[in-house]
Amino acid sequence: MNDFLSADILFKTLDDLPIGIGVFQVEDLNDNKSIRYVFMNKVVLYEMRKTKEEVFGKKIHEVAPEAYEHEGGLFVIETYRKIAKEGGSINLGLVEYSNHMVAGTYECSVHHIVDNYVYVMLRNVTELEQTKNQLQLKNKELNQFAYIVSHDLKAPLRTITSFIDLLKGQQQNQLDEETKAMFGFISDAALRMDKLITDILDFSRIGETKEMAMVDLGKLVEIIQQDLAERINDTKASIKIGDLPTIKGYETELRMLLQNLIGNALKFNKPGRNPEIEIYAKEENGWTIFIKDNGIGIAEKHQEKIFGVFQRLHDQDNYEGTGIGLAHCKKIVELHNGELGVESIPDEGSTFYFSIPHQDR
């Protein structure tokens, strides 16, 4: 009675699971047409549009002969036979079905039970994949729009800047100090606008690189130090670099990420205090890179806000910038399936960190 009750409870549990579970028996380990349905839970039966009576105890080719004619179905059936014969488990990832009974995209994995029995777990992700594809398309369209608009804005801005320079050159001796100051304000505004447009263009291009490569972060930081040498010397900054890993990623984007974070550590320093920057890494389920500084810090209430586009905490007069740099960083880290964060104490400094999971080499 207890054994029967335990089996009853087990099958009831499997039947009510929100993912598809199917148990198969491969009667002949060398014949993929000998595979018999043993158990299908409600989810699988719903996807098949079948009842228990129509499926249980019957062979696949009797219930769904068209499965052998479709690439996705035949691939899964052959996997049942292989796992029953060799044991183990395999994650098939996304499998496309297309026949009169089952059609869509499924996450699928096959596992050995005992002897010639296997079970399959599957989840219908058709709507999720469609939504993801639509989102990718919208993001592509949005990036193209940002690129086109930003590119078109550059031309009239260059015209404005050129005419200002021309007027200043031609009328230099006839302009009073107030007019010269006004021209200066216009020139500065045009330069800030140009930088903003450039940043928007850069933001729209993140992720355009198609191929990942092995990137030595230590060498990348050395190059960035050379690029920032003038600012490092001007601020009398000290930079301590620990052992940094070589990771698989998008080199151009990783350089932009590190340059933004190191540049911010130099820029947001407390007046009268020389910047002290430490860059190091820790490995745990991937790599986490830390950029620690002794700058002005960030209040806790602003620590989420700063990663948004055009988010500035300080006046342009005190700290230059467009407010898009950390949004760049966030997008780059997410492109690598990682996370970006900060720990900070006002007037003491900040530690920005980003994680990059291990990628298959």
C-alpha positions as CSV (number, residue, x, y, z in Angstrom):
1,M,0.0,0.0,0.0
2,N,2.8,2.4,0.9
3,D,4.6,1.6,-2.3
4,F,1.4,2.2,-4.3
5,L,0.8,5.5,-2.4
6,S,4.3,6.7,-3.0
7,A,4.1,6.0,-6.7
8,D,0.7,7.7,-6.8
9,I,2.1,10.8,-5.1
10,L,5.1,10.8,-7.4
11,F,3.0,10.6,-10.6
12,K,0.6,13.2,-9.3
13,T,3.5,15.5,-8.6
14,L,5.0,15.0,-12.0
15,D,1.6,15.5,-13.6
16,D,1.1,18.8,-12.0
17,L,4.5,20.3,-12.7
18,P,4.5,23.5,-14.7
19,I,7.1,22.2,-17.2
20,G,6.7,19.2,-19.5
21,I,7.9,15.8,-18.3
22,G,7.8,12.7,-20.5
23,V,9.1,9.2,-19.8
24,F,10.1,6.9,-22.6
25,Q,11.2,3.3,-23.0
26,V,13.6,2.4,-25.8
27,E,12.8,-1.2,-26.4
28,D,15.6,-1.8,-29.0
29,L,18.6,0.4,-28.3
30,N,19.6,0.3,-32.0
31,D,16.1,1.2,-33.4
32,N,14.7,4.7,-32.9
33,K,11.3,3.4,-34.0
34,S,11.1,1.1,-30.9
35,I,10.6,4.1,-28.5
36,R,7.4,3.8,-26.4
37,Y,5.5,6.5,-24.4
38,V,5.5,5.5,-20.7
39,F,4.2,8.7,-19.1
40,M,3.5,12.2,-20.3
41,N,2.3,14.9,-17.8
42,K,-0.4,17.4,-18.5
43,V,1.9,20.0,-20.0
44,V,3.2,17.5,-22.7
45,L,-0.3,16.1,-23.4
46,Y,-1.5,19.7,-23.9
47,E,1.3,20.5,-26.3
48,M,0.6,17.3,-28.2
49,R,-3.2,17.9,-28.1
50,K,-3.6,14.3,-27.0
51,T,-5.1,12.4,-24.1
52,K,-3.5,9.7,-22.0
53,E,-5.5,7.0,-23.7
54,E,-4.2,8.1,-27.1
55,V,-0.5,8.1,-26.0
56,F,0.4,5.9,-23.0
57,G,1.9,2.6,-23.9
58,K,2.1,3.4,-27.6
59,K,5.2,3.9,-29.8
60,I,6.1,7.4,-31.1
61,H,5.8,6.3,-34.7
62,E,2.2,5.1,-34.0
63,V,1.1,8.4,-32.4
64,A,3.2,10.9,-34.3
65,P,4.8,9.4,-37.4
66,E,5.4,12.9,-38.8
67,A,8.0,13.4,-36.0
68,Y,10.4,11.2,-38.0
69,E,10.0,13.4,-41.0
70,H,10.9,16.7,-39.2
71,E,14.5,17.6,-38.4
72,G,13.8,18.8,-34.9
73,G,11.6,15.8,-34.0
74,L,14.0,13.3,-35.4
75,F,16.9,14.9,-33.6
76,V,15.1,14.6,-30.2
77,I,14.0,11.0,-30.9
78,E,17.5,10.0,-31.8
79,T,18.7,11.6,-28.6
80,Y,16.3,9.4,-26.6
81,R,17.9,6.3,-28.1
82,K,21.4,7.6,-27.6
83,I,20.9,8.5,-23.9
84,A,19.1,5.1,-23.2
85,K,22.1,3.3,-24.8
86,E,25.0,5.4,-23.3
87,G,23.5,6.9,-20.2
88,G,24.0,10.5,-18.9
89,S,22.1,13.6,-19.7
90,I,22.2,16.2,-22.5
91,N,20.8,19.7,-22.7
92,L,19.5,20.2,-26.3
93,G,18.9,23.9,-25.8
94,L,16.3,25.3,-28.1
95,V,14.5,22.9,-30.5
96,E,12.2,23.9,-33.3
97,Y,9.1,21.7,-33.9
98,S,6.9,22.2,-36.9
99,N,4.1,19.7,-37.6
100,H,0.3,19.5,-37.3
101,M,0.5,18.3,-33.7
102,V,3.4,20.3,-32.1
103,A,4.7,23.6,-33.4
104,G,7.0,26.1,-31.7
105,T,10.3,26.6,-29.9
106,Y,11.1,24.5,-26.9
107,E,13.8,24.3,-24.3
108,C,14.6,20.6,-24.1
109,S,16.8,18.2,-22.1
110,V,17.0,14.4,-22.0
111,H,18.1,12.3,-19.0
112,H,18.8,8.6,-18.4
113,I,16.7,7.0,-15.6
114,V,17.6,3.3,-15.5
115,D,18.1,0.5,-18.0
116,N,16.5,1.6,-21.3
117,Y,14.3,4.3,-19.7
118,V,14.8,8.0,-20.3
119,Y,12.9,11.2,-19.4
120,V,12.6,14.5,-21.2
121,M,12.0,17.9,-19.7
122,L,10.7,20.6,-22.0
123,R,9.3,24.1,-21.8
124,N,7.5,26.0,-24.5
125,V,9.4,29.3,-25.1
126,T,7.8,30.2,-28.4
127,E,6.3,33.5,-27.1
128,L,9.4,34.3,-25.1
129,E,11.6,33.8,-28.2
130,Q,9.2,35.9,-30.3
131,T,9.2,38.7,-27.7
132,K,13.1,38.5,-27.5
133,N,13.4,38.7,-31.3
134,Q,11.0,41.7,-31.4
135,L,12.9,43.4,-28.6
136,Q,16.2,42.9,-30.5
137,L,14.6,44.3,-33.6
138,K,13.3,47.4,-31.7
139,N,16.7,47.9,-30.1
140,K,18.4,47.7,-33.5
141,E,15.9,50.2,-34.9
142,L,16.4,52.5,-31.9
143,N,20.2,52.4,-32.3
144,Q,19.9,53.1,-36.0
145,F,17.6,56.0,-35.2
146,A,20.0,57.4,-32.6
147,Y,22.9,57.0,-35.1
148,I,21.0,58.8,-38.0
149,V,19.7,61.6,-35.8
150,S,23.1,62.1,-34.1
151,H,24.9,62.0,-37.5
152,D,22.5,64.5,-39.0
153,L,23.0,66.9,-36.0
154,K,26.7,66.9,-36.6
155,A,26.5,68.8,-39.9
156,P,24.6,71.9,-38.7
157,L,26.7,72.0,-35.6
158,R,29.9,72.1,-37.6
159,T,28.3,75.0,-39.6
160,I,27.6,76.9,-36.4
161,T,31.1,76.4,-35.1
162,S,32.7,77.4,-38.4
163,F,30.7,80.6,-38.7
164,I,31.5,81.5,-35.1
165,D,35.2,81.0,-35.7
166,L,34.9,83.0,-38.9
167,L,33.1,85.9,-37.3
168,K,35.5,86.0,-34.4
169,G,38.5,86.0,-36.8
170,Q,37.0,88.7,-39.1
171,Q,35.6,91.0,-36.3
172,Q,38.2,90.3,-33.6
173,N,39.3,93.9,-33.3
174,Q,35.8,95.3,-33.4
175,L,34.2,93.2,-30.7
176,D,33.8,94.5,-27.2
177,E,34.5,92.2,-24.2
178,E,30.9,91.4,-23.6
179,T,30.4,90.2,-27.2
180,K,33.6,88.2,-27.1
181,A,32.3,86.5,-23.9
182,M,29.0,85.7,-25.7
183,F,30.9,84.2,-28.6
184,G,32.9,82.2,-26.0
185,F,29.7,80.9,-24.4
186,I,28.3,79.9,-27.9
187,S,31.6,78.1,-28.7
188,D,31.6,76.2,-25.4
189,A,28.0,75.2,-25.8
190,A,28.7,73.9,-29.4
191,L,31.7,71.9,-28.1
192,R,29.5,70.4,-25.3
193,M,26.8,69.6,-27.9
194,D,29.4,67.9,-30.2
195,K,30.7,65.8,-27.3
196,L,27.1,64.8,-26.4
197,I,26.3,63.8,-30.0
198,T,29.6,61.8,-30.1
199,D,28.6,60.0,-26.9
200,I,25.1,59.2,-28.3
201,L,26.8,57.8,-31.4
202,D,29.2,55.7,-29.3
203,F,26.2,54.5,-27.2
204,S,24.3,53.4,-30.3
205,R,27.4,51.5,-31.6
206,I,28.0,49.4,-28.5
207,G,27.6,45.7,-29.4
208,E,28.3,46.2,-33.1
209,T,31.4,44.1,-32.8
210,K,30.4,40.6,-33.9
211,E,33.2,38.4,-32.7
212,M,34.6,38.0,-29.2
213,A,38.3,37.7,-28.6
214,M,40.7,36.9,-25.8
215,V,41.4,40.3,-24.2
216,D,44.3,40.9,-21.8
217,L,42.8,43.4,-19.3
218,G,46.3,44.1,-17.9
219,K,47.6,45.3,-21.3
220,L,44.4,47.1,-21.9
221,V,44.8,49.1,-18.7
222,E,48.4,49.9,-19.7
223,I,47.1,51.4,-23.0
224,I,44.5,53.4,-21.1
225,Q,47.1,54.8,-18.8
226,Q,49.1,56.0,-21.8
227,D,45.9,57.6,-23.2
228,L,45.2,59.4,-19.9
229,A,48.9,60.2,-19.1
230,E,48.4,64.0,-19.3
231,R,45.5,63.9,-16.8
232,I,47.3,61.5,-14.5
233,N,50.3,63.8,-14.4
234,D,48.2,67.0,-14.0
235,T,46.3,65.5,-11.0
236,K,49.5,63.8,-9.6
237,A,47.4,60.6,-9.4
238,S,48.9,57.3,-8.3
239,I,47.5,54.1,-9.9
240,K,48.1,50.7,-8.4
241,I,47.3,47.7,-10.7
242,G,46.9,44.2,-9.4
243,D,47.0,41.0,-11.5
244,L,44.3,41.3,-14.1
245,P,43.0,38.4,-16.1
246,T,42.7,37.6,-19.8
247,I,39.0,37.2,-20.6
248,K,36.9,36.5,-23.6
249,G,35.0,39.6,-24.6
250,Y,34.6,42.5,-27.0
251,E,37.9,44.4,-26.9
252,T,36.7,47.8,-28.2
253,E,33.8,47.8,-25.7
254,L,36.0,46.6,-22.8
255,R,38.5,49.4,-23.5
256,M,35.6,52.0,-23.5
257,L,34.4,50.5,-20.2
258,L,37.7,50.6,-18.4
259,Q,38.6,54.0,-19.8
260,N,35.3,55.5,-18.6
261,L,35.7,54.0,-15.1
262,I,39.4,55.0,-14.7
263,G,38.7,58.4,-16.2
264,N,35.9,59.0,-13.7
265,A,38.2,58.0,-10.8
266,L,40.6,60.7,-12.0
267,K,37.9,63.3,-12.7
268,F,35.8,63.1,-9.5
269,N,38.6,63.7,-7.1
270,K,38.3,65.8,-4.0
271,P,40.0,69.3,-4.3
272,G,43.3,69.3,-2.5
273,R,43.6,65.5,-2.6
274,N,45.7,63.6,-5.1
275,P,43.7,60.7,-6.7
276,E,44.7,57.3,-5.5
277,I,43.3,54.5,-7.7
278,E,43.5,50.8,-7.2
279,I,42.5,48.3,-9.9
280,Y,42.3,44.6,-9.1
281,A,40.3,41.4,-9.9
282,K,38.7,38.5,-8.0
283,E,37.6,35.2,-9.6
284,E,34.4,33.6,-8.4
285,N,32.0,32.2,-11.0
286,G,33.7,34.4,-13.5
287,W,35.8,37.5,-13.0
288,T,34.9,40.7,-11.1
289,I,37.0,43.8,-11.7
290,F,37.3,46.5,-9.1
291,I,38.2,50.2,-9.7
292,K,38.7,51.9,-6.3
293,D,39.3,55.6,-5.7
294,N,39.6,58.1,-2.9
295,G,37.4,60.7,-4.6
296,I,34.3,62.7,-3.7
297,G,32.1,59.6,-3.3
298,I,28.4,59.1,-4.1
299,A,25.5,59.3,-1.7
300,E,23.6,56.0,-1.4
301,K,20.3,57.5,-2.7
302,H,22.1,58.3,-6.0
303,Q,24.0,55.1,-6.5
304,E,21.3,53.5,-8.8
305,K,20.5,56.8,-10.6
306,I,24.0,57.3,-11.9
307,F,23.8,54.4,-14.4
308,G,21.0,56.0,-16.3
309,V,21.4,58.0,-19.6
310,F,22.0,61.7,-19.1
311,Q,22.2,61.5,-15.3
312,R,24.4,64.1,-13.7
313,L,24.9,64.8,-10.0
314,H,27.2,67.8,-10.4
315,D,27.2,71.1,-12.2
316,Q,29.0,71.3,-15.5
317,D,31.2,74.1,-14.0
318,N,32.5,71.7,-11.4
319,Y,32.8,68.4,-13.3
320,E,32.6,68.3,-17.1
321,G,30.7,65.5,-18.9
322,T,27.5,64.6,-20.6
323,G,26.0,62.2,-18.1
324,I,26.2,59.2,-20.4
325,G,29.5,57.6,-19.5
326,L,28.2,55.2,-16.9
327,A,25.2,54.3,-19.1
328,H,27.9,53.3,-21.7
329,C,29.5,51.1,-19.0
330,K,26.2,49.5,-17.9
331,K,25.4,48.6,-21.5
332,I,28.8,47.1,-22.2
333,V,28.7,45.0,-19.0
334,E,25.2,43.7,-19.9
335,L,26.5,42.9,-23.4
336,H,28.9,40.5,-21.6
337,N,26.0,39.1,-19.5
338,G,27.6,40.7,-16.4
339,E,26.6,43.2,-13.7
340,L,27.9,46.7,-12.9
341,G,27.7,48.2,-9.4
342,V,29.2,50.7,-7.0
343,E,30.0,50.9,-3.3
344,S,30.7,54.4,-2.1
345,I,30.9,56.7,0.9
346,P,30.7,60.5,0.4
347,D,34.0,62.3,0.8
348,E,35.9,59.0,1.2
349,G,35.7,57.4,-2.3
350,S,34.0,54.9,-4.5
351,T,34.6,51.3,-5.7
352,F,33.1,50.5,-9.0
353,Y,33.0,46.9,-9.9
354,F,31.8,44.8,-12.9
355,S,31.4,41.1,-13.3
356,I,32.1,39.1,-16.4
357,P,31.1,35.5,-16.4
358,H,33.4,32.9,-17.9
359,Q,32.7,32.5,-21.6
360,D,33.3,29.3,-23.6
361,R,36.7,29.6,-25.3
